């Protein structure tokens, strides 16, 4: 079970990341001012759309590379990943934070970072990863 502290630690393990509040005072993490992941409580419309399937716990929104990955996550782990009509046209998944393992969360956050980081920062990170043998 992952926590907001896990999210924060995993995001800040990646270079060039920042944390700042969203317009509605939720926490969001970015690289080069591009959203990676953020606290996304369910709104009234979300709750109505999800009905009894609406989670009670914390919800993390995360960018994914494309709709294929989004659909695969939703199909493979519906107990972890979900979406709402608000995100139908976006390569974004919602995550039941209490249901995702820290290893899977790390992969999700890293993939979001890779997809949003500036090329120079990404090349340096990849070089550092190769040098470290990761």
ZIFEN-V568479 format. One line per field, one symbol per residue. ss: DSSP state (a for helix, b for strand, c for the rest). phi: phi as a letter, one per 40 degrees, with the letter a starting at -180 (. if undefined). psi: psi as a letter, one per 30 degrees, with the letter a starting at -180 (. if undefined). A space follows every 10 residues. Layout:
ss = ???
phi = ???
psi = ???
//
This chain:
ss = cccaaaaaaa aaccccbbbb bcccccbbbb bccbbbbbbc cccaaaaaaa aaacccccbb bbbcccaaaa aaaaaacccc bbccaaaccc cbbbbbaaac caaaaaaaaa aaaaaaccaa aaaaaaaaaa aacc
phi = .cbcccddcc cccbcgcbba cccbgccbbb bfgbcbaacb dccdcccccc fcccccccbb cacbcacccd ccccccaccb baabddbdcb cbbbbcdcbb cccccccccc cccdcbccdc cccccccccc ccgc
psi = klleeeeeee effkkgllkl lafgglkkkl khgkkdllki kkleeeeeef bffklfakkk kkklelfeee eeeeeeiffe kllleegegk iklkkjeffk leeeeeeeee eeeeffkkee eeeeeeeeee efg.
//
